């Protein structure tokens, strides 16, 4: 099963928008979404890495998009990952 990691912040409206747009795509492909809040107090390393880029969407360690959902790229990545070998 494919699993996205979505890095963001609880107070970020772009993060809320990306999550809302991603959910139906993930559901269509049976993919999970793991939300990680990059609060500087909780994880300063993640906060330093993604601070100005949130939201950041990752699949299998590959950053697919940040700020806004790139739906065609996300779908292509899912189709490639789920295609039979």
Helices and strands as residue ranges (DSSP letters): E 3-8, H 13-29, E 32-37, H 44-50, E 56-59, E 62-66, H 71-82
